[in-house]
Amino acid sequence: MPFGLTNAPATFMDLMNRIFQSYLDQLVVVFIDDILVVFLGHVVSADGIKVDPKKIEAIIQWKAPKNVSEVHSFLSLTGYYRRFVNGFSKIALSMTKLLHKNVPFTWDDQCQKSFETLKQMLTEALVLTLLESGKDFVVVMLL
């Protein structure tokens, strides 16, 4: 580095922007000293895997479903990210019941609560990380 480490982050960002120029904001986002990769609706970085912010924005803007088709669309999108939501199937149960054949579409308070809870949990989704070798971890089984 010509002037010591002071310019290292800016130099790194400039180099990465040049290398990934054709992929910027499509597959790759360069942020100071990280390269964030958007892959199949997930952002992959050194910190772990998280939900793509563009998908979170779509979930936030989603209006309450008015028919079975809209419920199916919402559950399809949120179901793709179910690993980020602890107890996803229990939360989505009232909406899932609306997808059964010969069940009249009745959007009740329970469905609305389920809908709002899923939206909130996905907008606050945790980052999934890989286990670090040499460190202890605990496996919890929920019955």
N, C-alpha and C positions, 0 to 999 in steps of 0.2 A: 504494500500500500504506500503510495507516494507520501502521504502526510500522516502516517501512522494509522491506527485502527479507527480513528474518528470518522473517516469516510467509508468504512467497510460496509455498513448496511446499505448506503446509497449505491455504492459500486456493485454490490451483490444484486440489488434490485434492478439496476440498469442492465447488467449482464443477463439476468434471468428473463427480463422483458424482451431482450434481443433474441435470446435462444427460443423462447416460447411465443414469439410474436404472432404466429398464425393460429395459436391455440388460446390466446388470452381471452378471458371472459366467456370462452366456450367450454374448455376443459380445465384450464389452469388459471389460478389467480395468484399473483405474486404479491406478498405483503411483508414488507421489511425483510425479515430473515426466514420467512416461511414460504413454501410453495404449496398452495391449497389446490387440490384436484377435485373437480366435480365429476362424479362417476355414478351414473344411474340414479340420480336424485340424492346422492350423498356427497358430502364434502369430506375428502380424505386428506388428513394432514398429520404432522408428527404428533399432535395431541390425541388423535384418534379419529373416529368416524362420527359425523353428525348429520342431521337432516339439512338438505339444501335450503338456504334462506328463501329462495324463490318459491319453493314448495310450501314453506311455512306461511309466506304471504298469501298464497292461494287458499290455504286452509283458514287463515284469519278472515279473509273476505267472503268465505262460503256462507251463503244464506241457508236458513233451515229448509230441509227438503220438503217438497210439496206432494211428492208421489214416490212410488216404489223405485222407479228408475233413478231418481235423484238420491235416494237413500243408498242404492247400490253403488252409484258413482262415488259418493262420499266415503262409504265403507271400503271401497276399492283403494282409494288414495290413502286413507288413514291406515288401512290394513297393511299396506306396503311398508309402513314404518312401525308396525306393531312391536318390534323388538325394543323400541325406544320408550314404550308405554307399559309400565308394570300393570298387569291385570287387564290388558286390552280387551280380551273376549268378554270378561264380566261387565266391563263398562259399556261395551257395544251391544250387549245382549238385547236390550229393549228395541234397538233399531234392527238388529239381526232378525228378530221375530217377525218384523214387517215384511221380510223377504220370502217368508214361507208361502206356499201356494194356499189358496182359499182363505187367506187371512185378510180381512178388510184393512185398508190403510187408515190408521187413526194415529195422528201425531199428537201424543199426550205429553203431560208434564215430565214423565219419566224419560221419554224419547228426547225431549228438549234438554233435560239435564244431562243425559248421556252425550248428546251432540256437543254441548258446551264444554263438558269435562274433557272429551277427546280433543277438542280444539285447543283448550288451555294446556293440556298435558303435552301435546305435540309442539306447541310454541315454546314450551319450557323444557324440551327434551334434553336429556343428558348426552354427553359425548361418550360413545363406546370406545374403550381402549383395549389394547392387547395386554395380556399379563406380562409382567416384568419378571424375567428369570431371576431366581435367587431371593425373591420377596415372597412372604407368606400371603395367602389369601384364604377366604372362607367361602365355602359353597353352602348356600341355604336352599333347602327344599321346601316349597310351599305345597301343602296338601289340600 
